[in-house]
Amino acid sequence: MKGSEERDMMFARLFGIIALADSGTLFASTARLEDFVTVVDSLMALGDAKEWLAEAAGWGLLRVAEGLADSSVEWKAEALKVMTDKLYSNSTWTPEKIALTLSLSAKAPELDWKALVAPTFKHTPLLAPQNLSILGRVLKEGGVVSESETASTRAGTYKPQLHYVWDVILNTYFKGETPAAVAPFADFFRVVVDESLFANTSSPERKYWGFQVFERALPLVDSASVPLVFTPNFMRSWINNLSSSERYLHKAAVSAAKVVQDHVKASPAAGFTLLSQLVGKHGRPDFDRVTKTKTVESIMANLTPEGVSDYVAYLENVILGGDDKDASALEDRRTWALDQMIALTRNGAVPKTDEWVSRVLDFLLVHGFFIVRKADKKSKIQAVSFDSFDGANSQLHNIAKPPFSEATAATARARFASALVEVTAAVPPKDSGRTQGADTSGKLWLTHALETVTALEANKKNVEIVTDADEEIKQIRTQALDVLKTLANQKSEPARGAQILISFLVLQSYDEVEDALDLLEDAVGAARDLFKAKETKKEKKSKRKSDAAEAAAAEDAPPPVDALLDVLIALLDKNSADMRTLANLVFGMVSSEFTTSSIQHLIAVSRLTSGAS
């Protein structure tokens, strides 16, 4: 018989036997034990005849064994004994034999499995902790393990597709009740997958199997158990292969990344746990940059409000915990965590809740502008109190250890300004009922920040401000706060725009930003005159006219709205995207107050800018 004819004959015999078993005829009332034994012998012969047919024949034998265990034929007990005697007559173990043992031991626990699996496996069940290392060798090689417990690969047996034994194993853990004495899934995955398939000495082919096991296991584990599959060797191999399209397993790593993203979309509650694994101990803080993917960004976009709060708490612990003994490594970790906070505010898909937005703003403000000397139990500011929640379920340290360096504090101040601009400029969903740039109560986030700064300045016992202000600066800030009180009582769009601008410039004065004090003084004067003039007009000249000297001075000064426009132009000229975003926002809000002179002034400035460029 020719080779092709022999192959066709073997496949025909295999398909025929499987069809017979699936039809139920093999276990009908008229079926005989002799017929069943013939089928078992035929399947074992097919598996022994050709190495490349062993997996398919083993799968057929598994179907027949499961059919027998579920049947009620009179000769069931005798058939089980005959079959097990044939299968376990030697100590050679293959993946097919492991799959059959796992399935049959669950359906026929009355058999003496301790004697059947001995001497290779000295404990039962097969997934007992003591058996994991031997199981790992059998499953890694896809070959055989003899009585001496030495593994050897079957010639020509490698297939890129994952062996069906893995489905049987995962079903044992996640479908139905897990048998007693079975090793925890964490131990199984660590020994059999991470330390075997993903070992440093493993071939790319075995690691490819490992990626497939990960993809099948991740959707099955619950949120609390997600970290179990993000093991050290897997993470290293995954990141390495994601980092370059030239890597041998790049496509497999990309496929695993897609599974992670899809899992978060299907189960958002697992988002924070996944995120903490990708950027945590075994991952990389700059995971997306190194892997050239948007995995972390995608997970952040699918976080639940609770997940975002948990992630903010995790970032706070990274910044304040100080686990890194290396000072430079600690600085890098802190900078990364601060960048993650601003990334949350910038990601439009992340649900913005008052809880975590105020938490981020307070944290950046407190640790950027102040030094916390002592945690305050009575403070309502989460960053300096013991009452703040901790979604990471570990003690929250409110005092940075070691304290922030000047560079890190400056970074926190810069991120604070960026976060304020982001939450102020963000347009809320139409059906949310929220006001742009404000919390659910309608209070501007900038107003919230100013109130926080005022409360902290008064709390000299617990916090110390980083930069002191002289009397002149304090006087200008006081004038600004008085104007803000006036603006807050006016419900017009231009008044709100001026309120946003002045509030931001007041906060900038704490960071000693160049020109911030001059711009604040100009904005305060312009806003005071602009809205005071409107008030005089509404009252229809019922108030006294100012004296002649003030009137003459007012004639020489530019109109208040033009002075406000000069402040906005100065912000637009700064090399800062945040400043430009804020200036554009305020420009749109106060534009209804512009006059002909304002437009002419704007055109003149534009011509000067064009000429200079």
HELIX and SHEET records of a PDB file:
HELIX    1   1 GLY A    3  SER A   23  1                                  21    
HELIX    2   2 THR A   25  PHE A   27  5                                   3    
HELIX    3   3 LEU A   33  ALA A   49  1                                  17    
HELIX    4   4 GLU A   51  LEU A   53  5                                   3    
HELIX    5   5 ALA A   54  ASP A   70  1                                  17    
HELIX    6   6 LYS A   76  LEU A   87  1                                  12    
HELIX    7   7 PRO A   95  LYS A  107  1                                  13    
HELIX    8   8 TRP A  113  VAL A  117  1                                   5    
HELIX    9   9 PRO A  129  ASN A  131  5                                   3    
HELIX   10  10 LEU A  132  GLU A  141  1                                  10    
HELIX   11  11 VAL A  165  PHE A  174  1                                  10    
HELIX   12  12 PHE A  185  PHE A  188  1                                   4    
HELIX   13  13 PHE A  189  LEU A  197  3                                   9    
HELIX   14  14 PRO A  204  ALA A  217  1                                  14    
HELIX   15  15 LEU A  218  LEU A  220  5                                   3    
HELIX   16  16 SER A  223  VAL A  229  5                                   7    
HELIX   17  17 PRO A  232  LEU A  242  1                                  11    
HELIX   18  18 HIS A  250  ALA A  266  1                                  17    
HELIX   19  19 PRO A  268  ALA A  270  5                                   3    
HELIX   20  20 GLY A  271  LEU A  278  1                                   8    
HELIX   21  21 PHE A  287  THR A  291  1                                   5    
HELIX   22  22 THR A  295  ALA A  301  1                                   7    
HELIX   23  23 PRO A  305  GLY A  321  1                                  17    
HELIX   24  24 ALA A  327  ARG A  346  1                                  20    
HELIX   25  25 ASP A  354  PHE A  369  1                                  16    
HELIX   26  26 GLN A  382  VAL A  384  5                                   3    
HELIX   27  27 GLU A  406  ALA A  425  1                                  20    
HELIX   28  28 LYS A  430  SER A  432  5                                   3    
HELIX   29  29 TRP A  445  ALA A  458  1                                  14    
HELIX   30  30 GLU A  471  ALA A  488  1                                  18    
HELIX   31  31 GLU A  493  SER A  509  1                                  17    
HELIX   32  32 ALA A  516  LYS A  538  1                                  23    
HELIX   33  33 ALA A  548  ASP A  556  1                                   9    
HELIX   34  34 PRO A  560  ASP A  573  1                                  14    
HELIX   35  35 ALA A  577  VAL A  590  1                                  14    
HELIX   36  36 SER A  591  GLU A  593  5                                   3    
HELIX   37  37 THR A  596  ALA A  612  1                                  17    
SHEET    1   A 2 VAL A 144  VAL A 145  0                                        
SHEET    2   A 2 ALA A 151  SER A 152 -1                                        
SHEET    1   B 2 PHE A 370  VAL A 372  0                                        
SHEET    2   B 2 VAL A 463  ILE A 465 -1                                        
END                                                                             
